[in-house]
């Protein structure tokens, strides 16, 4: 078996990667949602001002 220290390092790396991917995923999702909401908002404003 490989040393304990290497395993700990590997575990740390995995945890860091998981955390990073979760953060990234949240960023992407919130950006998409925000863009969607923003475009809907703009669209409704345009609809209102046409009358």
Residue pairs with C-beta under 8 A, 6 or more apart in sequence:
none
